[in-house]
Amino acid sequence: MDDGTKLVIGAGDAYEIPPGHDAWVPGDEPWDSVEFSSAHAFGLSPDELGERVLATILFSDIVDSTALLERLGDHAWAGLLHEHNVRIRAAIDRFRGREIGSAGDGFLALFDGAARAVRAAAAMDPAVADLGLRVRVGIHTSEVEIVGGQARGVGVHAAARVASLAGPGDVLVSGTTRDLLDGSGLSLESRGEHELKGLSGARPIFALRR
């Protein structure tokens, strides 16, 4: 090796040799080997490698959660939040979503279809109404990178920005997601064009009609 390291490889050995080396075969025996390109990544799962997939990204959160926490206190809020989480997860599961994360009072989930994501979102606010909670949801469709079970990329930030525009009970979708809903039977209305923080250009936003 360039750093002076030496290694003798014998019959039946498995090996990995990084770049920066010289090699030769001692003796008269022929050298036969099976080699894998990108061997350092062989056998790793797609999550470990980093996988880009097309997905519809859903962000949900509880409206005015800080005020509710202050009014109810930590113990009562923890019980309420637990029940909220159970019901929101049920909506995600029902429409074949994949929960990626939950932080505080919100969820991030990925769906393999725009209509399924919107239908899951539509079920969320009614599911927690009897708890005295209101939920808002933002949805965007984009390629995302899955690394270590976490979703990354501009599309994730865009979905979060769409959610930040929503009010109590709103399900807002980006123009990209809206285009994928043709023929779904879901009715949407325009909420105009909005500058999404950190993203260039005004983007059309649509709301689900109940």
C-alpha positions in Angstrom: 0.0 0.0 0.0 1.1 3.6 -0.4 1.5 3.8 3.4 3.8 0.8 3.5 1.2 -1.8 4.7 1.7 -5.3 3.2 -0.9 -8.1 2.9 -0.5 -11.7 1.7 -3.8 -13.1 0.3 -4.1 -16.9 0.1 -6.4 -19.4 -1.4 -10.0 -19.1 0.0 -9.4 -15.6 1.6 -11.9 -12.8 1.3 -10.3 -9.3 1.1 -10.9 -5.7 0.4 -8.1 -3.6 -1.0 -8.6 0.2 -1.2 -7.1 2.3 -3.9 -3.4 3.1 -3.8 -1.5 -0.2 -4.0 0.7 -2.4 -6.1 0.3 -6.2 -6.4 1.9 -9.2 -7.7 1.6 -13.0 -7.6 4.4 -14.9 -5.9 5.2 -18.4 -7.3 4.0 -20.1 -10.4 0.3 -20.8 -9.4 -2.3 -19.0 -11.5 -4.3 -16.3 -9.6 -8.1 -16.6 -10.0 -10.5 -14.4 -8.0 -14.0 -13.1 -7.9 -14.2 -9.4 -7.4 -17.2 -7.1 -6.7 -17.2 -3.5 -7.8 -18.3 -1.2 -4.9 -17.6 -4.0 -2.5 -17.7 -1.6 0.4 -21.4 -1.2 -0.2 -22.2 -4.9 -0.9 -25.0 -6.2 1.4 -26.0 -2.8 2.8 -29.8 -2.1 2.9 -31.3 0.7 0.7 -31.8 2.8 3.9 -28.1 2.5 4.7 -27.0 3.3 1.2 -29.4 6.2 0.7 -32.3 5.7 -1.7 -34.1 8.3 -3.7 -37.8 7.6 -4.1 -40.8 9.4 -5.5 -43.3 10.0 -2.6 -46.1 12.1 -1.5 -45.0 13.8 1.7 -47.5 14.6 4.5 -46.9 16.9 7.5 -49.5 17.2 10.2 -49.6 19.1 13.5 -52.0 20.2 16.2 -53.2 23.8 16.0 -52.4 26.0 19.0 -50.7 23.1 20.8 -48.6 25.4 23.0 -51.6 27.2 24.4 -53.3 23.9 25.0 -50.3 22.6 26.9 -50.2 25.7 29.0 -53.9 25.4 29.8 -54.0 21.7 30.5 -50.6 21.1 32.2 -48.0 18.5 31.4 -49.8 15.4 32.7 -53.1 16.0 31.0 -51.4 17.1 27.8 -49.3 13.9 27.7 -52.5 11.7 27.9 -54.2 13.8 25.2 -51.2 13.7 22.9 -50.9 9.9 23.3 -54.5 9.5 22.2 -54.0 12.0 19.3 -50.9 9.9 18.2 -52.9 6.7 18.2 -55.6 8.1 16.0 -53.3 9.9 13.6 -51.2 6.7 13.1 -54.4 4.8 12.4 -55.2 7.2 9.6 -51.7 6.8 8.2 -51.9 3.0 8.4 -55.4 2.9 6.9 -54.1 4.5 3.7 -50.8 2.6 3.5 -48.6 5.5 4.6 -45.2 5.1 6.1 -44.6 7.0 9.3 -41.1 8.6 9.1 -41.1 10.6 12.3 -43.1 12.3 15.0 -41.8 15.3 16.8 -43.8 17.1 19.5 -47.3 17.2 18.2 -46.7 16.5 14.5 -46.2 13.6 12.1 -44.2 13.2 8.9 -45.4 10.3 6.7 -44.7 9.2 3.1 -47.3 7.7 0.8 -47.0 5.9 -2.6 -50.0 7.8 -4.0 -51.2 11.4 -3.8 -54.8 10.4 -3.4 -54.1 8.1 -0.5 -52.1 10.8 1.2 -55.0 13.3 0.8 -57.6 10.9 2.0 -55.4 10.1 5.1 -55.1 13.8 5.7 -58.9 14.3 5.4 -59.4 11.7 8.1 -57.1 13.3 10.7 -59.0 16.3 11.9 -62.3 14.5 12.3 -60.5 11.7 14.1 -59.4 14.0 17.0 -62.4 16.4 17.0 -64.0 14.8 20.1 -60.7 15.3 21.9 -61.1 19.1 21.5 -58.1 19.2 19.1 -57.7 20.6 15.6 -55.2 19.3 13.1 -53.8 21.0 10.0 -52.0 19.1 7.2 -49.7 20.0 4.3 -48.8 17.7 1.4 -46.3 17.9 -1.4 -45.1 15.3 -3.9 -41.4 15.0 -4.7 -38.4 12.7 -4.8 -36.9 12.3 -1.3 -33.8 10.5 -0.1 -34.2 7.9 2.6 -31.1 7.6 4.7 -31.1 5.7 8.0 -34.9 5.6 8.0 -35.1 9.4 7.7 -36.5 11.4 4.8 -34.3 14.2 3.4 -34.4 16.7 0.6 -36.0 19.9 -0.6 -39.3 18.2 -1.0 -39.6 17.5 2.7 -39.0 21.2 3.4 -41.6 22.1 0.8 -44.2 19.9 2.5 -43.5 21.5 5.8 -43.8 25.0 4.4 -47.2 24.1 2.8 -48.3 22.8 6.2 -47.3 26.1 7.8 -49.9 27.9 5.6 -52.8 25.7 6.8 -55.4 26.6 9.3 -57.5 24.4 11.7 -58.9 21.5 9.7 -57.2 22.5 6.5 -55.6 20.0 4.1 -53.4 22.0 1.8 -51.5 20.5 -1.2 -48.9 21.9 -3.5 -49.5 22.3 -7.2 -47.4 19.3 -7.9 -49.7 17.1 -5.8 -52.8 18.8 -7.3 -51.7 17.7 -10.8 -51.5 14.0 -9.6 -55.1 14.1 -8.2 -56.9 14.3 -11.6 -59.5 11.6 -11.7 -59.3 10.9 -8.0 -62.8 12.3 -7.3 -61.2 14.7 -4.7 -62.3 18.3 -4.9 -59.9 21.1 -4.4 -60.0 24.9 -4.5 -57.2 27.4 -5.1 -55.6 29.2 -2.2 -53.5 31.4 -4.5 -49.8 31.5 -5.0 -47.4 31.7 -2.0 -43.7 32.2 -1.5 -42.5 29.2 0.6 -39.7 30.2 3.0 -36.3 29.1 1.7 -37.7 28.1 -1.7 -37.5 30.2 -4.8 -40.6 31.5 -6.7 -44.3 31.7 -5.8 -46.0 28.3 -5.9 -49.8 27.5 -6.3 -51.5 26.1 -3.2 -54.8 24.2 -3.1 -57.2 23.2 -0.3 -59.3 20.1 -0.1 -63.0 20.8 -0.2 -64.8 18.9 2.5 
